[in-house]
Amino acid sequence: MTGLGTPRVHLRRTDSTNLRARALAERGAPHGTLVTAAEQTAGRGRQGRTWTAPAGRALLCSLVLREPPRLLSLLAGVAVAETVDMAGHAQDRPARVKWPNDVLVGGRKVAGILAEGRPTERWAVLGIGVNVAVRLDDLPASLRDSAGTLGLDPPDLERVLASLLDRLDAWLVASEHAALAAIRTRDALLDQPVGWSGGEGVGAGIDDDGRLVVALAGHERARVALDAGEVHLTGG
Ligand code: BTN
């Protein structure tokens, strides 16, 4: 096990737990340092987007990771999906991962992951937001059709955090082979329409480098592999 969650800084209100964790990482915080917050005023999402969550109802956390694995972003998706399943949805609707790492239940996004870092200094900050006790009516109208919630209560936040740290502990030391196998079983884009700025096609799996394979529309057997850092999916 890798000892995630110690030391821990909990903030009632902050701009972004990822920004706080990055600042700590730059000052030498050890592997496993955890920043949590009840509320973020400038939550950061992937590709420059913002992340919005009502105060006290979402798990908002960021971890400092030293020597992060190559497929960090994908294996974090698996860890979060397992956490979501353990929180209660697994029997009827197992969590799926929409490449690279949006976690969906019933097609709705219940969790987002933002990995940022300094590869040259061999550290990363892994930021995770999970809509544990969010009421969809409390979200901005623009998110209500796509966002989901675990439908739990605020006192459940710490239990879900403990479960998430446990799953991450396991996946951070797992083999790439195991992580890829796990993500492939939860691939929400498999056989689904995929669009991005460079074209469109149908999701055809995830390759051994963690890239999304797309079968190109109108080109029999032609495939491309999309890199998470470069591609912005347009959703079909
Ligand atoms: C995404 O889906 O675009 C990624 C969202 C990541 C949100 C989490 S909330 C905790 C951490 N702090 C941030 O500012 N962002 C991440």
Residues whose N, C-alpha, C, O or C-beta is under 5 A from the ligand:
A	BS01	BTN	S16 T17 N18 A42 G43 R44 G45 R46 W51 L60 C61 S62 G112 I113 L114 G127 I128 G129
